[in-house]
Amino acid sequence: MKLRLPGRRRDDESTPDAATDLTAQQLTAVGKGRPTPRRSEAQGRRPGPPPPPPTTRKEAYKRQREQNAANRGSAREAAARGDESALPVRDRGPEKRLVRDLVDARRNAGSLFLIVAALVLVGYFIPNTAVQSYTVYIWFAFFLLIIADSVVLGRKIKKKLAERFPAVTKTKGLIWYGISRATMVRRWRFPKPQVQLGAEV
């Protein structure tokens, strides 16, 4: 029988159990999971102090203009990407998006309108009767080509709308919307094209 002196602990009490110690470490790791961030790091993640209020009316107008310009820029970028909430009313709706995709997925004769018009304008200023007469014929032929291509595009839009949106009965406005978009150069269209040329819509 061992005598237990006051102030001393038994060997089994002073040496913690390995399993118990491992369990305590696991619980601590689960509860914490990461080291405490330093004070400088925590302060670095905090937002800075708000700017002081404007002292003059001129400064207030300047801040308002800068804020409006930033908002307009972000809204225009969202609209160019085709974000429905940022689009103007004339471009909203799944029907309009379908029409835009149909136009952007094909090569349209109307997209060459500005190029041909510029060539025709140059031809009018050439002091040669033969060149001017050919210019008139080219312009007339191109005008007929645009009409024929617009008819084909209009029928395609009407057919796709009937397949995807059978509840839509008034399609004249949507067809004209697609034809007017087809007369613009692809890179100048707004909203920007979301499909590649030749894509299946």
Buried (B, 14 or more C-beta within 10 A) or exposed (E): EEEEEEEEEEEEEEEEEEEEEEEEEEEEEEEEEEEEEEEEEEEEEEEEEEEEEEEEEEEEEEEEEEEEEEEEEEBEEBBBEBEBEBBEEEBEBEBBBBBBBBBBBBEBBBBBBEEBEEBBEEBEEEEEEEEBEEBEEBBEEBEEBBEEBBEEBBEBBBEBBEEEBEEBEEBEEBBBBBBEBBBBEBEEBBBBBEBEEEEEB
